[in-house]
């Protein structure tokens, strides 16, 4: 019974959660990395558990430009220079 309850709870929360990726410590990625991220986000198994909103954080202007190329159908994706701005957007 507990397993059924938790299964229903998780299923009802899919698509309602928010995700914040802080990639501040990651150096600028090659274009192929952004292409791979887009391909991953488009996979049916990933789309089945997608977040309602996704925020990426990086202080690097070049990384923000690169991450702006990330897209996902039916999902709000944004890029911010700091965590505070990202959290404000996610919670708004």
Secondary structure as the mmCIF struct_conf table of DSSP 4:
data_model
#
loop_
_struct_conf.conf_type_id
_struct_conf.id
_struct_conf.beg_label_comp_id
_struct_conf.beg_label_asym_id
_struct_conf.beg_label_seq_id
_struct_conf.end_label_comp_id
_struct_conf.end_label_asym_id
_struct_conf.end_label_seq_id
HELX_RH_AL_P HELX_RH_AL_P1 UNK A 2 UNK A 13
TURN_TY1_P TURN_TY1_P1 UNK A 14 UNK A 16
STRN STRN1 UNK A 18 UNK A 22
TURN_TY1_P TURN_TY1_P2 UNK A 24 UNK A 25
BEND BEND1 UNK A 26 UNK A 26
HELX_LH_PP_P HELX_LH_PP_P1 UNK A 27 UNK A 30
HELX_RH_AL_P HELX_RH_AL_P2 UNK A 31 UNK A 42
BEND BEND2 UNK A 43 UNK A 43
HELX_RH_AL_P HELX_RH_AL_P3 UNK A 44 UNK A 47
TURN_TY1_P TURN_TY1_P3 UNK A 48 UNK A 49
BEND BEND3 UNK A 52 UNK A 52
STRN STRN2 UNK A 53 UNK A 57
BEND BEND4 UNK A 59 UNK A 59
HELX_RH_AL_P HELX_RH_AL_P4 UNK A 61 UNK A 67
TURN_TY1_P TURN_TY1_P4 UNK A 68 UNK A 69
TURN_TY1_P TURN_TY1_P5 UNK A 73 UNK A 74
STRN STRN3 UNK A 76 UNK A 80
BEND BEND5 UNK A 81 UNK A 82
HELX_RH_AL_P HELX_RH_AL_P5 UNK A 83 UNK A 91
#
